[in-house]
Amino acid sequence: ALVIAAAGGVYDEPPIDAWGHLSPLVRIEFGFMGFSEVEVVVAEGMLRRPEVKQASLDGSRSAIAEVVDRWYGAGPTTQRFAELFGPLSAAG
């Protein structure tokens, strides 16, 4: 399962990292439903300065592309992703 979410704040450093409940909760819920592989991509900082927001969106887009590429390899799915969102490579 691939879960894509956005958050207004950034929850990756102590002490606020304890407030980041999304990833652990989603992994537990999808695991309960029988998913053995759960990827969670969160674009954090959506309420911060535009450059922080854009950097987070770029990182999330790259993370999604990596998952799609790993799960499906080169093929129609990754080609469609590239059509919609641009090249899969981080440099592209």
N, C-alpha and C positions, 0 to 999 in steps of 0.2 A: 504494500500500500504506500502511496505517496501522498503525504499531507502537506499542503502549502498554506501558510498563514502569514498574517501581518500583525505587527504590534506597534503601538505608538511609542513605547519606551524601548530601552535596551536592557536586557536582563541577563547579561553574560559575566558580570563581575560582582564579587561579594560587596556588601551584604545583600544586594537586591537580587542576586541570582537565585536565592531561595524562593523568590516570588514567581519564577518562571515555571509554572505548572503545566503548560501546554504539552511539551514534548513527552515528559514521563506519563502523563495521563493518556495521551493519544496512543503511545506504545502499549500501555496496559490494555486499553480498550480494544485495539486492533488485535493484539495477542489473544485476548479472550475470544474474539471472533474467528481465530484460527490463522491469522496472518503470521507467517514466520519471519517475514522481512518488512519492516516499517521504516520508511525514510521520512523525516520531518524537516521541512525547509521553512524557516521563519525569516521574513524580512522585518527586522527590528528598526526602531528609530524613525518611524514614519511621521512622527510629529516633531522631529528635530529639524535642524537647518537643512536647506535643500541639498547641499553637497553630502551630508551624512545620509540623508534619505536615498540619494542616487547611488552612493557607494553600496549601501545595503541592498538596494534593488539589483544592482549589477552582480553582487556576490550571490544573491539568491538565484538569479537567472543562471549563473554559472553552475551552481549546485544542482539545480533542476536539470540542466543539460547533462551534467555528469551522471546523474541517476538514469536519465532516459538512455544515454549512450551505453551505460553499463548493463541495463536491463534488456535493451532491444538491439543494441549494436547499430551498425549502419543499415538503413532500410527505410521503408515508407514512413514509419513513425518518426524517426529522426529527421527525415527530409521534410515532413510536414511541420515539425517543430521549428526547423530552420526557416521555412517559408513564413511562419507566423511571427517568430521572435528573433530571427537572424541566425547566423552561423553558430554551430555548437561549440566551436573552440573558444577558449577564454580570450584569445587575442582578437577573434573576429568580431 
